[in-house]
């Protein structure tokens, strides 16, 4: 039974109701001497309290995405070190239908030698006959830690909330790709370290498998990132390290951008991997990267002062920067969901949409301006070559 599933929460709620009912029914019927009766009643009260606390804890965990699974809660992944089963190479990966219209696979990246889950959702326009040859831009969603790709569905309300923005015409019809950002269970702040090249996994292997199986548009102006918490930290730094892959990154409540609380143990490597250090050392000539940084005044995990520090470091870098400061909201999915409209609207400004489609796509039954009537040829996957990965991380 999933830790964040509805069935588990319902079972806890039912257990709480049964405990309260049992207390009411047995309160005056407990046999034995007075001390034994009082002890039994105290145990009944304790049972009610324990079950009620479990219900509240499960609700908080599901709402805030603190622990994604039982293994995550019990710390089982840390006992024997990060272990991941090897998956097939990108060309042999099979995308199976999953929840909420997602297609998912488990793949091994040839460049990083890492294996992990990748989920993909395509907009409605992708499957329409008149767009069978149209390539689509991609936004990769990066989850937080603790968290997993499934967190975007369970707590992040994806892709349903994005579909609402799409129907409202406020965003391009992006392909959404959701990779695991810590394959094998090891968090490196999306950096390449010996034996665990997560930056390579996210910048090369994941885009390669998506290009191989879906019609994706070419070039960095067709590939963006949107991340939350640790994923937001990665969404801010990867476009700076790999500008030939990603043209834009939106970071919602990112971890401290100066790397002060990063996962890397080497202080020098942690600093050189931080978005603040990277943007300060970005040359203005030839830079074509945009970043969107958002936080709230109440978020102690992502204080506004660190975004202001990043702004100062980015001055003269050539990086297009937009910031958003929400008046309230903590470090949780409720805050991040409220930032979706601004983030996706900005991504639609920075990234090119599918040729011939306005934001949101054509109305049902309509024809996009400049589009041609559908032909009889079968649909074919894009065979675009992977763009250069650009300068690698430190």
C-alpha positions, 0 to 999 in steps of 0.5 A: 500500500502506497505511503502517499496513496488514498487507500492508506489514508482512508485505512488510517481514517477508518482505524481512527473511527473504529478506535473512537467507537470502541472506546465509547462502547467499551468504556463502561463495560471493561471488567475487572478491578478498578485499577485494571479498568482504569488502565484499559481506559487509558489504553483506549484513549491512547489508541484513539490518540495514536490513530488520530496522530497517524491520520494527521501525519499522513495528511501532512506527508501527502500535502507537503511531499516529505516522504515519497515511499516506505523505503524513503520513510524508513531510510532503507536506501541509505543502508546499503548505499545507492543501488539501481537496477540496470535498464535498457538503452534508450533505443530499446526502452518501452514507454508504458501507459501509466496514471494521468495519461503519463507514459513511463519507462526505466532506462539506462543512460549510455553516457552517465551509466545511470539507470532511472525512471522517466515519465512523459506526457504529451499534449492533446495536439500531439496526437491530432492527425493534422500535427502528425509531423509537427515537433513539440518543445519539451519542459522537464519537471524536476522533483525535490528531495525527498521526492520522486517523479510520482510526486509531481502527480500525487502532490503536484497535480500534474499534468492536470494543472498544466492541462488547465493552463493549456486550455486557457491558452496561457502556455505553449503545448509542451511535452512534459518529461519527468525524470528521476533526479537522484538515480540510485538514491544518491543526491548530488545537487544534479552534479557530476561526481566520480561514479555518479554523473547526474548532470550528464544523466539529465542533460544528455541521457534523458533528452536522448531517450525522449528524442528517440521516442517522441517528436521533439523540436530541435535546439535549446530554445525548445528545451526548458526546465521547471523544478521545485526545491532541490529540483529548482536548484537544478533548474537554475544551474543546468541551463548555465552549465549546458546552454546548448541543451536548455534555453530556459529554467524556472526554479520555484523555491529553489534550495539556497542558490549559493550552495550553502546547504548543498548535498556535496561534501567538498566545499569547493566543489559545492561552491563551483556547482552552485547557480550563483557561482556559475552565473557570476562566471558566465560570459555575456558574449554568446549567452542565450539563457533565461532563468525564472526564480520564484520564492515567497516572503515566508519561505525560510528554506528559500529566502528572498535574500539569496535570490537578491544575491543571485541577481547581483551576481547575474549583473552583466552575465547576459542571462535573462532573469525574471524574479517573483516574490509571493507575499505568503506561502511555505516550502510546499506544493501549495505554494509551488502550484500557485506559481505554475501560471507565472512559470509556464507563461514565462517559459512560453515567452522564452521557448519557441512553441510548435510551428503553426500553433498559438499558445494553448493550440487551436480550438477544438475542430479548428485549424492552426494558422498556416497548418496543412490538411493531414496527409496519408503518411504514417506518423514517424518519431523524430530522428533529430540528433542530440545537441552538444551538451556544452561545457560540463559541470565542475 
